Amino acid sequence: MDTLYKKIDGEKVPFRVYTRDEADELGIEYVHWKECTDGDYGLSDDGYVGKCMYRREYVTAKNKRSTVVKLCYGTAFISKYSKILYEKNRAYNSYAHQRPQHWIEAEVRKKRTKNAVNAFVAYTIAGKKPDWEVLGTIYRSDEKEPEKTVKRLFKQKEVQTMVKEELKKVLIGKGITEEKVLDLHNEAIEMAREKNDISSFLRATENFMDLLDMKPSKKEVTQSLEMGVTTKILDAINSEEKKSIKMSETKELSE
């Protein structure tokens, strides 16, 4: 059994989502979600039972009738092929969109996401590890576990792209452009040549080859930069999660 919270009249109200077996054991009567009316318990297409919040009929621009059903665990217009899959919605933490995979497309436009990204970039520029508890509070202080929620956000490709773009803006604002980076590499090569430092010279040349995509097996520079940002974000999240697991195991052993 899962518990989801919905805002109704400004207050968070809990809604239970049961597996079909749990609902049967509790004697809960339910129908398939397409047959639900307000207050009914509806069965999802992947075998979960939850309350129907409303059923509404609309008239389209072409004067055709369309019916939408909103349950606590998902929303969909009724058609021959429409489905509500609770597990998919739960994976995306999205219960109000008919296509939950596009949840992130709406989320990246929200101010709370931009604020979280700006805060993450500030940590990065300062050379500090991100404080996920703080980032979670900035992003979704209303969530039961804001830290986990913001980590899930930063695992999304679209948010990693936002971080990359924001970092680029900040660096350009500080005068660190692609031309500047190339100039610095030139200086490094000259310094290495003057000191007869072959290893440094080769490293600088290697960096040039990476930047200019001269190696046949290398991807485009922009893709490499994006992968670098993605790796740093995921590494930061994974490092924090591993630390949490170790602390939990240590606590269990001590008990």
Summary of the structure (lengths in Angstrom):
residues: 255
radius of gyration: 25.4
end to end distance: 28.6
largest distance: 83.7
contacts: 668
relative contact order: 0.06
helix: 55%
strand: 17%
